[in-house]
Amino acid sequence: MEQRSTEHGFGRRVYVVDGARTPCLKARGAPGPFTAAELATQAARSLLLRQSFAPTAFDEVIAGCVMPGPDEANIARIVALRVGCGERVPAFTVQRNCASGMQALDTAARNIGSGRADLILAGGIEAMSHAPVLLGTTMVAWLAHWSRAKGVVARAKMLAQLRPAHFTPIIGLLRGLTDPVVGLSMGQTAEILAHRFNISREQMDAFAMSSHQRLAAAQDQNHLDEVEVVYDHVGKCYTEDDGVRRETEMTSLGKLKPVFDKPFGKVTAGNSAQVTDGAAWLILASEEAVQRHNLPVLARLVDSEWAGVDPAQMGLGPVHAMAPLLMRHGYDTGDIDYWEINEAFAAQILACMAAWSDADYCRTQLNRENPFSPIDHARLNVDGGGVSIGHPVGASGARIVLHLIHILRRQNAKRGIASLCIGGGQGGALLVENVGGGV
C-alpha cells in the first residue's frame, strides 16, 4: 500500500502556474540563429504576455546557464531587464552543469518555501552552438608581451617567436564536455557504464530509435504545446524541435562508428544526446501569490534531491538522487506515474534502469535492503528525450520538469519524477505532483 508523506520538502507549498520553452535547435557546425539571451528572452516574453500580472511583480528571476556568451554575464539579469521586470527585480544565474535549469527551479522553490519570495521566474538556457573557441595560454601570454613591446625592433623579435602551435584553438564545447578530474569525456563515461552493465550496441540503438519515434509521434499529436515559436533576425520562424530523425531505423544506426572509444566502443552520435540550443522557463508561486493574482495552477513541486557519484560513472547520478527522494516519501517505483530522465546517452539511461532494480547495486550502493521495482519504459520519456530532442545543457533540467507537468495533466496522472545525470559526477531529481488546477 502506498505510504503518503505529510512532509513538504520545500516548506511552504510551491506551485507551477505556467511555463514555456523554445524549440530545441540542433547545432550544425556553425553558430545557430540565436544567442542564449535571445532564446531566453523570446521564450520569457511569450510566457509573460499571457499572465494576469506585470513582469515587475516577480520577486526575482533565476536562470541556469553553463556557457553564456561574452556579452551575457549574469544572463538572468539581462533577460529580466529585456522582458520588462524592471530595475528593482533582482536576478542571478546558477550553474550545475547538465542540471543548471533544475538547480534554478530548486533554488526558486526553496526561496518560496522559506518565505523569502512569492513569485519567481526560473528556468534554463543554453546556446551550445555558440560555445566559445579560445586561445591557448601560450598565445595569450604572447599577446600580453606583444602589448608591452615598444618600437619596431622589439615587435619584430616578438613576431619571430610566433609558431603555428600558438594558433591552435581550444574548442570550448569539447573541453567543457570533458571531466578535468578523471580526464574522461562524457561519452567515455557512458562507455564505462555500457561495459559495467553489459549493455549491447543493439540495445542502445533500439533505445535511440524509440526516442526519435516518440518525439515524432508527440509532434504529430500536438503533445508539445509548451513549445513557443521563435523568430530570427530575418523573420524566419522555428516551430518545433528540429533534431528528430523520423526515418531512423536500426540498420542506419548500426552503420555509425563509435565516437568515444574507437574502434571497439558502442557509443555513437546516433545513440547520444544532440548538441542543441534552447531555453525553458517556469513561473513558480506560493499559495499567497496564486490567490493574489488569481493564477491557474499546473502542478506542485514537492521535493528535490542531489547526489554525488564517481565522476567516471556520472551517468548513474539519477539513481542516487531518485532513490533517497522516493525512500524519504515512502514510495516505490509503482507510486510514480511518469518519469523524465534526461537522455545524455542511451547507454546511460539503460544503465540507470538496470541499477535501479539490481538487488546487489541497491544493497551496496543505495543502502536499500530490497531493489526497486523496474521502471516501465512505457512510462519513461514518453515523448522522446535528449537523444531526439537534444540536450541544451543549461536548459534541460527546466525542460524535462515542464514537460513532465504537461504529461501528468494530459494523462490525468498524479505524480512524476524528473532527473538528470550531471557532468562531474552528480545527480539531481525533482518530485512533482499534478494538483488538477487547484491549490
N, C-alpha and C positions, 0 to 999 in steps of 0.2 A: 504494500500500500504506500502511496506517495506521502512523504512527510513534509508538510509545508512549514517553511520558516517564517517566523514573525519578525525576523531581523531585516532591517533595511540597510544595505551596505553603505549607502551614502548619507545616512542620517535622515534629513527631510526627504520627502519623495521628490524625484526628479523626472520630469516628463519631456518627451519629444513632441513638439507641436507641429513641426513641418520640417521639410528638408528638400534639397535639390542637388543635382550633380551635373557636370558636363558629360558629354560623351568621352570615352577613353579613346584617344587618338594615337595610333601606333606610330612610333618613331621609325623613320625610313631613311636614316643615314644623314640627314641634314636637319637643322633646327626647324621645328614644327611651326605652324602658323600662329601660335600663341605663346607668350611667355607665361610663367606661373601666375604672376599677378593679373594678367589679362584673363586667364581662365577662371581664377578665383573671383574676380570682380564680376564677370558675366554671370556666373552661377549664383553669386550672392545677390546681385541686382534682381535677377528673375525671381528669386525666393522672397526678397523683401518687398517687392512691388505688390505682392498679393496679401500682405499682412495688414491687420487692423491697427497696428501701432507704427509709430515713426521709428526709423533706424536709431534715432537718438535715445530711444527708450532702453536700449541694451545697457547692461551694467559693464560688460566687457566683451571683447572679441578674442578668440583663441584659435590659432591655426597651427597645424603640424606641417612642416616642410623640411626636407633633408638638404636639398641643393638649390636654395634661392639664387637668383642671378645677382650680378654685381650691383644692380640698381634696385634690389629687393631686400635690403637689410630690414629685419623685422617686418616681413611681408604681411603679417596680420594687421599691423598698423596702417600700412599702405592701402590695403583693401578696405579697411574700416573707414578711412577718410574718403576713399573714392566712391563708396556706396552711400555716403551721407550720414554716417554715425556721429560725425561732429568731433570737435576737438576734445570734448570732455569725456568721451568714452575711451578708456584705456584698451590697449591691445598688445598681445605678445605672442611670440612664436615658440613652439616646442619641437624637440627633435628626439625621437626614439627609433631611428632607422625606419624599418618597414611598418612599425606601429605608430608612427607620429600622429596620424589622424585619429587613431583610437586614444592616444595619450591626450590629445586636445579635448576629446569628449570626456575622458576620465577626470581631467583637471577641472573642466567646467562642471561636471556632476558633483565633484567634491566641494567646489565653491558654493554651489547652490545648496547642497546637502548640509553644509555647515552654517548656512545663513548669511554668508558673505555676499551673495548675489541672488537675484531672482530671475534674470533673463539674460541668456548668453548665446551669442552666435559662435559656433565651434565647428571645426572641420579640418580638412587636409588638402594639400595642394602639391603637385609636382609637375614640372615640365622636364622630363628626363632627356628629351631631345635637345634641350638647351644646356645640358651639363657642360661645365667649363672644360676647355682644353688649356692646360697650364704650361708654363715654362719650368724647367728643372732648376734646382738650386744653383747649379754651375752657371747657367745663363743669367739668373737673377743677380748672382754675385758679379758677373762680368758687367752687367748693366750698371750696377752700383759704382764699380770702378770707372766705367766709361763716363758717368755723370760727373765724376770728380777730376777727370783728366783735363788738363789745361794745355792748350796750344796744339799745333799740328803734329809735332814730334810725339808728344805723349799719346795722342789719339791714334797715330799710326802704329805705335807699339801695341796699343790695346787691340787694334784691328788684326795685327799679326798673331795675336793669341787666340783668335776665334777658330774653332774647329767644328766640323759637321755635327759632332756629338752635342754641342751647345744647343742645337736647334731641335733635338729630339723632344717631341711633346709628351706631356703627361696627360693621358686621357682620363679625365676626372671620373667618368662613369665607371670605367673598368677598375680604377683604383678604389672607388667607393664601394664596389661590389666584391672587394677582396678583404678578408679579415686580417688586420695587421698583426694580431696577436698569434694566431696559428698559421698565418701565411697561406690560407686557402681561399679560393673564390667560393662564392655561394654555390655555384654548380658543383664544385668538388665536394662540398659538404653533403650535397644531395647524392652524389655517387657513394659516399660512405654509408649513407642510410640504405641505399639500394642493396649494397653488399651485406650490411648487418641484418636486414630483414628478408633477404633473398627475394627481392622484388625483380621480376624479369622485365626485359625491354618490352615485351608484348603487353604486359600489364600496364606499364607506363604509357605506352602509345594508345592503348584502349581507353585509359582514363582521359588522355588528352583529346581523343576523338569525341568522347562523350561530352567533354566540356564545350567544344565547338557546336555540337549538335544541340545542346541545351540552350546555349546563347542564341543560336539561330531560331529555335522554337520560341524563345522568350520574346525576341524581336518581332516575329511573325504574329504572336498572340498579344502584343502590346502589354507585356508584363514588366516593362522597364519605364513606367511612367514617371519615375523620379528624374529622368534624363531631360535636361533643358537644351534647346537649340542654342548654339553659339555661332557668332558671325565674325569672320576675319576682316582685315582692313580693306579688302576689295569686294566685300559683300557676299562672299561665299558662305553658305550655311553648312553646319555639321550637325547632323540629327541623331546619329547613333554610333555605338562603339564600332570602329571600323577594322578591328583586327580579326574578326570572325572569319573562319575559313569553312564555308558551307559545304565544300566538296571534299573535305578531309576524309581520308579513308586509311585503313591500316597499311595498305600497300605503299602509299606515298609517304606515310610517316616512317615506315620501315626502311625507306631508302636514305633517310637523313643520317649523316655521320655524327658520331659523338663529338661534343664541343669541348668538354672539360677534362676528359681522360682519354686522349687519343692513343691508340685506335680501338681500345677494347671497352671503353665505357658504354653507358646506357643512356645518359642524359643528353638530349639533343635540343636543338632550337624548337622542335615540334612538341616536345613534352615539357617545356619550361614556360614560365610566365613571359609575356611580351613586354618589351621596353616601351613605355607608354606615357603620354601626357594626360593629366586630368585633375579635376577638383571636385570636392564634395563638401556640403555644409548642412548642418542640422541646427535647429533652434531648440534650445533646452530651456525649460521654465520650471519654476516652483509652482506649487498649488496656488499660492497667492497671486503670482503673475498670470496664471491661467484664468483665474476668476476676474482679476483686474481688467484684463484686456479681452475677456470673453473668447478665449482661444480654443480651437479644437485640440484634441489630444490623440496622437498616433500610438504612443507606447510609453512605457516607463522603463528607465534604466535602473536595474535593481542592484547590481553589484559588479565588481570587477576584480581581477587578479592578475598579478605579474609574477613571472618566474624566471630564474636563470638556469641555463643548461650549458653543457660543453659547447664552446663555440664551433668545434669541428663537427658537431651534430646539431647545429642550431635549428634544423627543421623540426625537431621534436618539441620545440617550445610550446606549441598549443596544448600538447598532452599535459605538460607540467603546470600550465596555467588553468586549464579547464578542470583538471581533477580536483584541486582544493576548492575551487569555486562550487562545483557540484556537491562535494562532500560537506562543505560548510552549510549548504541549504538542505542537505538530506536527500539529494536527487541521485538517480541513476540515469543511464542513457535514455531509457524509455520516457522519462519525465520531460525530456527536451523534444519539442515537436519538429524544429528545423535547426539546421546547423549551417553557418557560413564560416568555413575555414579557408583562409586565403591560399590560393594555389600558387605558391612560389615555384614549385616543381611538382610534377605528377608523382615522382618518387617520394617527395617529402610528405604529401598528403597520404599516400598509401602506407608509408612508414608510421605516420601518426595513427592511422586506423588499425594497423597491426599491433602497435604498442599498447593502444587503448584497451584492447581485450586480451592481452597476453598476461597470463597469470604470473609468470616469473617477473616480467617487467613491472607490473603493478605492485608486486610484493617488494621487490628490491629497490625500485626507483621512486615509487609513489607512496610507499608505506601503507599499502592497502591490502587487506587480507584476501579479498576476492577481486578478480578482474571486473572491469566494467563490461556491460553487455555491448556487443558490437554496434557500431554506428551504421545505420541503414544508408547505403549510398543513395537510395531514392529520396532521402531527406537531407542530403548534403549538397550544398551548392546547386540547387535545383535549376537555376537559370544560368549556369556557367560560372566560371571563376577566372582567376588570373591567367590561366593558360589561354583562354579565348578572349576575355575582356581586356586583359592587361593588368599590370601592377605598377601604377604610378606611386612609388613607394610612400611618399608623404600623404597621399590621399586614400590609399586602400583601406586603412583602418576605419575611416569615416564612411567610405563607400559600402563596405560589407555590413556595417551596422544599419545604415539607411535602408539597404535593400532587404536585409533580414526583417526589418519592421514591415516593409511592404509585403513580404511573403506571409508573415503571420496574419496580417489583415486580410490578404487575398484568400488564404486558406481557412480563415476563422479559427486560427490556432492560438494557443495560449502563450507558449514560451519558446525562446530561442537562445542560442549561444553564437556569438561572433568571436573569432580567434585568429591570431596570426603568429607565425614564426618571425623572429627578429634577428637580423644580422648582428653578430657579436655574441650570440648565444643567449637569447631570451625568448619568452613567450608572453602574450597578452590575451586576455579573454574578458568578454563583457556579457553579462546575463541581461536579457531583455524580455519584457512581458507586454503582450497586447492587452490594452485596457478597454477596448471596444468603444473608444470615443469619449469616455468619461473619466473623471477623477474619483 
